[in-house]
């Protein structure tokens, strides 16, 4: 299978691996079987593997130009990805009762909401920024479909998850979410710890280094 067929297969696989575990019954059973940390670790590894396959398949699809390949657009990922990586690391490092996350040991404290003061959905915001910046840098039809779907999924997901949690938590939603926001410009309080910044920097450097050998395209303009 090659070309558009491979791209479609990778896209469907990616959507299924995210839609099925998101169902409360399935997620609850997986967490019960693997443990909370085991579930998130396995889910993250699987997601990254399928994501890499999808990106490679999009690059191998027939080229149909939608956006012009201007050099200035190639700078967008370089400038945005440090924020993306930082949001992802900060979001995964805490217990997040509102969205994806949950590798942190400390229970969520509504008086010290950390990164959730900026956004209750740091992983989805990271996905939105990643998709938007890469759409500009890769303007072929397959990439516009790929990154456009990711960005739309992230934006819609934030709204849907908030509404679902409001119904599920009831009055607890007001108490727990009072120092959080769906998406704002407010700085985290308290600021993430030093190790989060160091891990983010190392992850960004690794992405730059591995982008060409793994994806097959240099991230540098």
Order of alpha helices (4+ residues) and beta strands (2+ residues): alpha-alpha-alpha-alpha-alpha-alpha-alpha-alpha
